[in-house]
Amino acid sequence: MEQHITRLLGEWRQGSQAALDTLLPLVYDELHRIASRQMARERSGHTLQATALVNEAWIRMAQAANLELNDRTHFLAVAARVMRQILVQYARSHNSEKRGAGVPRLELIEAFDAGGRGGPGDCDLLALDQAMAKLAAEDERKSRIVELKYFGGLSIEEIAEVVGVAVITVRRDLQVAHAFLHWQMSGGAARE
């Protein structure tokens, strides 16, 4: 299956609409799992549903020019990033109307528990996005590893493969990134 998906991604990259049409049913369940995981962190009453998030991400990826996708794992990592960007845009739009009234602050320890699952409404996505941007400016690899783990739901081993580092490096980077994000989100950067 993995090789079939990799072949289809290559054909899609070369412009084959048939490859794109064949690919969607093969990866849809995984995309929906990623979307459901991301939506679980959203506030209750969120108007965007996991299916709509998958569809929007799929459309954006299908329309992207020169999208380089090496294999299934890389495809899922890119899809997770696109979904996160959609949710951030949605949150910005929503917060511009409400100006953040009632939006809870992220408690990273709770939001990113051992399984990487947060409860509904425990994440201020805009604040997290700002913290992730600061992390990316400091260390792009750590930012990408966090994104793949917590937004993409990839295993430590899959992340190591995508990023091209050892498993122990992924574990260490996650610990450092978690501390950095917690510090950013708790206002540590504002006290400097």
C-alpha positions as CSV (number, residue, x, y, z in Angstrom):
1,M,0.0,0.0,0.0
2,E,2.8,2.4,0.9
3,Q,4.5,1.9,-2.4
4,H,1.2,2.3,-4.3
5,I,0.6,5.7,-2.5
6,T,4.1,6.8,-3.2
7,R,3.6,6.0,-6.9
8,L,0.3,7.9,-7.0
9,L,2.0,10.9,-5.4
10,G,4.6,10.9,-8.0
11,E,2.0,10.7,-10.8
12,W,0.0,13.5,-9.1
13,R,3.2,15.6,-9.0
14,Q,3.5,15.1,-12.8
15,G,-0.1,16.3,-13.3
16,S,-2.2,13.2,-13.3
17,Q,-5.8,13.9,-12.2
18,A,-6.5,10.2,-12.3
19,A,-3.7,9.6,-9.7
20,L,-5.3,12.3,-7.5
21,D,-8.7,10.7,-7.8
22,T,-7.3,7.3,-6.9
23,L,-5.3,8.7,-4.0
24,L,-8.1,10.2,-2.0
25,P,-10.0,7.0,-1.1
26,L,-6.7,5.5,0.0
27,V,-5.7,8.3,2.4
28,Y,-9.1,9.6,3.4
29,D,-9.4,7.7,6.7
30,E,-6.0,8.9,7.8
31,L,-6.8,12.5,6.8
32,H,-10.0,12.3,8.7
33,R,-8.2,10.9,11.8
34,I,-5.8,13.8,11.7
35,A,-8.6,16.3,11.3
36,S,-10.6,14.7,14.1
37,R,-7.5,14.9,16.3
38,Q,-7.1,18.6,15.6
39,M,-10.8,19.3,16.0
40,A,-10.7,17.6,19.4
41,R,-8.5,20.5,20.6
42,E,-10.9,23.2,19.4
43,R,-13.5,25.0,21.5
44,S,-16.9,23.4,21.9
45,G,-19.5,24.6,19.4
46,H,-16.9,25.0,16.7
47,T,-18.7,25.4,13.4
48,L,-16.1,23.6,11.4
49,Q,-16.3,19.8,11.4
50,A,-13.5,17.3,10.7
51,T,-15.0,16.3,7.3
52,A,-15.0,20.0,6.2
53,L,-11.5,20.4,7.4
54,V,-10.4,17.3,5.4
55,N,-12.2,18.6,2.3
56,E,-10.7,22.1,2.6
57,A,-7.2,20.7,3.1
58,W,-7.6,18.4,0.1
59,I,-8.7,21.2,-2.1
60,R,-5.8,23.4,-1.0
61,M,-3.3,20.6,-1.6
62,A,-4.8,19.7,-4.9
63,Q,-4.5,23.3,-6.1
64,A,-1.0,23.8,-4.8
65,A,1.6,24.2,-7.5
66,N,4.9,22.2,-7.2
67,L,3.8,20.3,-4.1
68,E,6.6,17.9,-3.4
69,L,5.3,14.8,-1.6
70,N,7.8,12.0,-1.2
71,D,5.7,9.3,0.4
72,R,2.6,8.6,2.5
73,T,4.2,9.8,5.7
74,H,5.4,13.1,4.1
75,F,1.9,13.5,2.5
76,L,0.3,13.2,5.9
77,A,2.7,15.6,7.5
78,V,1.9,18.2,4.8
79,A,-1.8,17.6,5.2
80,A,-1.5,18.1,9.0
81,R,0.3,21.4,8.4
82,V,-2.4,22.6,5.9
83,M,-5.1,21.6,8.4
84,R,-3.4,23.6,11.1
85,Q,-3.1,26.6,8.8
86,I,-6.8,26.4,8.0
87,L,-7.7,26.2,11.7
88,V,-5.5,29.2,12.5
89,Q,-7.1,31.2,9.7
90,Y,-10.5,30.2,11.0
91,A,-9.6,31.2,14.5
92,R,-8.2,34.6,13.4
93,S,-11.4,35.3,11.5
94,H,-13.5,34.2,14.5
95,N,-11.5,36.2,17.0
96,S,-11.5,39.3,14.9
97,E,-15.3,39.2,15.4
98,K,-15.1,38.4,19.2
99,R,-11.7,39.8,20.0
100,G,-10.8,36.7,22.0
101,A,-13.6,36.9,24.5
102,G,-13.8,33.7,26.5
103,V,-11.0,31.9,24.6
104,P,-9.1,29.8,27.1
105,R,-5.3,29.9,27.4
106,L,-3.5,26.7,26.4
107,E,-2.2,24.6,29.2
108,L,0.4,22.5,27.3
109,I,0.7,19.9,29.9
110,E,-3.1,19.2,29.6
111,A,-3.4,19.9,25.9
112,F,-0.5,17.7,24.9
113,D,-0.9,14.8,27.3
114,A,1.0,11.6,26.9
115,G,-1.2,10.6,24.0
116,G,-1.0,14.0,22.3
117,R,-4.7,14.6,22.7
118,G,-6.2,17.7,24.2
119,G,-9.7,18.2,25.4
120,P,-12.3,20.4,23.7
121,G,-11.7,24.0,24.1
122,D,-8.4,23.7,26.0
123,C,-6.3,25.4,23.3
124,D,-6.0,29.0,22.3
125,L,-5.0,28.2,18.8
126,L,-3.9,31.8,18.0
127,A,-1.6,31.9,21.0
128,L,-0.2,28.5,20.1
129,D,0.3,29.6,16.5
130,Q,2.3,32.6,17.8
131,A,4.4,30.4,20.1
132,M,5.0,27.9,17.2
133,A,6.1,30.8,15.0
134,K,8.6,31.8,17.7
135,L,9.8,28.2,18.0
136,A,10.2,28.0,14.2
137,A,12.3,31.2,14.2
138,E,14.5,29.6,16.9
139,D,14.6,26.1,15.5
140,E,12.7,25.0,12.5
141,R,13.3,21.3,13.1
142,K,11.8,21.4,16.6
143,S,8.8,23.3,15.3
144,R,8.3,20.7,12.6
145,I,8.6,17.8,15.0
146,V,6.0,19.3,17.3
147,E,3.7,19.9,14.3
148,L,4.1,16.3,13.1
149,K,3.6,14.8,16.6
150,Y,0.7,16.9,18.0
151,F,-1.1,18.0,14.8
152,G,-0.3,15.2,12.5
153,G,-0.4,12.4,15.0
154,L,2.7,10.7,13.6
155,S,4.6,8.3,15.7
156,I,8.1,9.1,17.0
157,E,9.5,6.6,14.4
158,E,7.5,8.2,11.5
159,I,8.7,11.7,12.5
160,A,12.3,10.5,12.6
161,E,11.9,9.2,9.1
162,V,10.2,12.3,7.8
163,V,12.7,14.7,9.4
164,G,15.7,12.5,8.8
165,V,17.1,12.2,12.3
166,A,17.4,9.5,14.9
167,V,14.5,8.6,17.2
168,I,16.4,9.8,20.3
169,T,16.8,13.2,18.6
170,V,13.0,13.4,18.0
171,R,12.4,12.6,21.7
172,R,14.9,15.2,22.9
173,D,13.6,17.8,20.5
174,L,10.0,17.2,21.7
175,Q,11.1,17.8,25.3
176,V,12.9,21.0,24.5
177,A,10.1,22.2,22.2
178,H,7.5,21.4,24.8
179,A,9.4,23.4,27.5
180,F,9.9,26.3,25.0
181,L,6.2,26.4,24.1
182,H,5.1,26.1,27.7
183,W,7.4,29.1,28.6
184,Q,6.0,31.1,25.6
185,M,2.4,30.3,26.5
186,S,2.8,31.0,30.2
187,G,4.0,34.5,29.5
188,G,7.6,33.8,30.2
189,A,8.7,35.7,27.0
190,A,6.7,38.8,28.1
191,R,8.6,39.0,31.4
192,E,12.0,39.2,29.7
